[in-house]
Amino acid sequence: MMRRQNLCAGTAAAALTIALGLGGCATTAPTGNYAGWSHYSASPAVIHSDEPAMPYQLNYDQAGPVYVTGQVKEVCQKKGCWFVLTDGDREIRVKFKDYAFFVPMNANGHMAVVEGWGNVNVLDVEWARHLAEEAGKSQAEIDAITEPVPTYEIEATSVYISGSGLDDPFDP
């Protein structure tokens, strides 16, 4: 019950934040559904904060759990093993520790709440091109990546995605 209360409070905070412009072993189905939000995780989620952290708040000195909300902008189209979250102005790449779980590949446009560990990373050209290919970008967009790309990342331990019509995640 506490998890549902925290999620609802987090959902309201997420909606307000965005409205203000502040911009292994995998599961084959969501691990739960809470008030219209599907939960994807290798284990039950524990929300560490009632205040969502936006990507600009992450830095090299921040270690520990973060809680981020936003809209899913793009998803890996091979397995759903990563996605990009945006608040409209900023983006953060979300990946999953040890490929412990995946998210639906049709989650683009849905709201998401992510819990995990944040960091700042610089993607080398080869890896940035690989990710662009997995996202289904055109060859011209892939070829346009010619230098390293700084990126905010979260290694997610838990993801909630809103709405209906989500496919089951990839099943290895």
N, C-alpha and C positions, 0 to 999 in steps of 0.2 A: 504494500500500500504506500509506503514512503516513496518508493521509486516513482509511482504514478504522480504523487503530489509534486515531487521535485521536477519531473518532466513537464507537468502542466505549468509550473512557475517558470521553468526555463523556456517553454514554448512562448508564453506571454512576453517574457523579456526579449526573446529572439525576434518576435514580430515587431515589438516596439523599436528595438535596435535597428532593424532593417527599414522600418517605416520612416525612421528619423534620418536614414541615410548614413548612419555611422559605419555605416558600413563596417605443410601440413594436412590439416584436417579442417575441412570447411563445412559449414552448414549448407543444407540444400534448401532451406526455407528460413524465414525470419524466426528468431528465437522467441519472439513474443510480439504482441500487438497491444499498444497502449493508447487509448483515445485517438485512434486513427493514425498512429505512428508505428511503423514496423521497426523492430529492433534486430540488428545484426551484430553478432558478437560470438566469440568462442566461449564466453562465460557471462553470467548476469552483470548488468551495468551498475556502477555506483557513481552517481553524479557528485563530483567533488566541490562544485560551486554553484551558487544560484545566479552568479553574474557571468554572462558569456564573455570570453576573451576574444577580441577581434584580432586578425592576423597582425596588424601593425604593432600590437603589444608584445609580440614574441621577439626575443633577441637571444644572442649567444649566451647571455648570463642567466637566462631563465631556464631552470631545470625543474621538472615536475609536471604534474598533470595540468592540462588545460581543457577548456570546455568552449567549443566554437560553434556558432550557428551561421547558417547562410543558405544559399540556393546552389544546388548541384549544377555546375556549368558543363562538365564533360566527364565521361566515365570510360575507363579502359574497355574497349570493345572486344577484347580477346577473352577476358575472364571476369572483369569487374574487380580487378585486384587493386585499383586505385581510382580516385576521382578528384576533381577540382571543385572547390567550394568558393563561392563569391558572395560578397555583401553588396555588389554593384560597382564598387570602386577597387577593391583589393581582392586578391585570390590567394588561396592556400591549397597545397596539394595534400591529399589524405591517402596514406597507404596503411597496410595492415601488417602488424608484427608477425613474422614467420609465415605469411600467407594463411593465417589461422582462420580467416573467413573472407567472404567476398560480398559484394553488393550487386543488386540487379543492374544489368547493363542498360536498362531503359529508365534509369533514375534521373536523367537530365530534366531540369526544370523543377524538380521537387525540392522542398525545403528539407534540410538535414540538421541534426544536432550531433556533434562529434565529440567524443571524450578520448583523450590520449595524451601523448607526450610531444611537445612542440620543439622545433628547432629551425634554424636557418641553414640552408644548404646551397651550394653552387653546383648546378648540373653541368657536366662537361657536354660538349657539342654532340658527341655520339649518343649519350644517354638522353639528352633533350630531344634529339631526332627520333630515337626509339619511342619515347613517350608520345611524341606527335603522331607517329605512325599508328601506335596502339589506339590513339584517340580518333583515328579515322580522318586525319587531316590530309589535304591534297599534297601531291608531290612538291608543288611550288611552295607551299607553306613549310614543308619539311626542309627543303633546300635553302629556305631563307634563314634557317638557324645556322649562324656562322661563328658564334662566340658563346662562351659559357653563360648560363642563365641563372641568376640568383633567384632563389625561391624559398618561400616559407613552407614548412612541411609539418604534418602531424602524423605520428605513428599511432593509429587509432586502436583503442581497446574495445570501443563500443560505438555504434552508429545507429541513430534513429532517423528514418526517412518517412516523411509525411505522405499521405494520399493513398489512393487505391490504384489498381492497374499495374502494380509492380510485378515484374516477372520473378520467378525464383532465381536465386543467384547461381552462378556456375557451380557445377558438381564435379570435382576432379575424378 
